[in-house]
């Protein structure tokens, strides 16, 4: 996904509960920075990030994004932060209720 993104949808069933997104692994190389964002899906399949809900981060056990969110259907995306030269495998952990 050089220059691209990988989008996943998810549903939150209870408003106001904690939600967190963690880029658990990414690589090669294991030190690569990736973009991670949370938002809503447009009709044409684009994940439009909420204000201050997009970061560039390395894989870590610490959540890249966290907060509370209303009940509904949302999207989370992992994207090229401009430094990929080949495909990157990743693991994303999303915790929500």
N, C-alpha and C positions, 0 to 999 in steps of 0.2 A: 504494500500500500504506500509506496513512495509517493509523496505529495497528496495522499488521500486520507480517508478516515474509515473507521469501522464503527457502525452505529448499532446499538442494542436498545430495545424498548423495555420498560418495566412499569409495573402498576403499584401504586401505594394505596392501601386500603383504609388506613386510619390517618386522618389529618393530625399534624403537629408532632408526629413521632420522629425520633432521630433518623437521619439518613446519612450514610457515608459512602464515599467512593475511594477505593484504594487501588493504585497500580501496584500489584503485588510482585510481578516479575515482568521484565521486558528485555529483549535482546535477540540476536547479538548486535552490538556488544552489550554486556550487562550494565554498562554505565550510561547508556543512551537516555537522552531526555525525550519524553513524549508529551503530547498535549492530551488533556483529559477535560471533558466538559459535560455539564448536565443542563438539559433544557426541555423544550417541547418539540414535537415532530410536526413539521409542516405537511401540507397535503401532498407535496412532491417528494417527501421522504428525506428532507433535510432536518438535521437536529439543530434548532436555533437555541443557542445557549442563553440562560438567564444572566442578568447582570451579576458580575463578580462570581460566576460559576464555571470558570474555565481557567486552567492553570497549565504550566509546562513544568513537568516534574520527572524525576527518576523513580524507578521502582523502589518501594519502601514498605515497611510494615505499618507505617503511619498513614492515615487517610489523607488523600490529596485535597478532597473536598468534604465538607460536612455541614449539617444544619438541619432544619426542619422543613417539611414540605407538605402541601395540602394533598388530600386524597386525589388521585387521578392517574393518568397515563403519561409517562415521560420518556425521555431518551437519555442515554449516556453514550458519549463518543470518545474513542481513542484516536488521535490523529498525529500525523507527521508534523513535528515542530520546526521543520525545515532542515533537519540534519540527517535524514535517512538516505542511505545509498542503496539499500536492499530491503527486502521484507523483514519485519520484526515480529517475533512471536511475543505474546504478552498474556498475562493473567490479570484480570480485573475483578476485584471483590466489591460487590454492591450490597450494602446492608440497609434494609428498609422494612417497614411494617405495613 
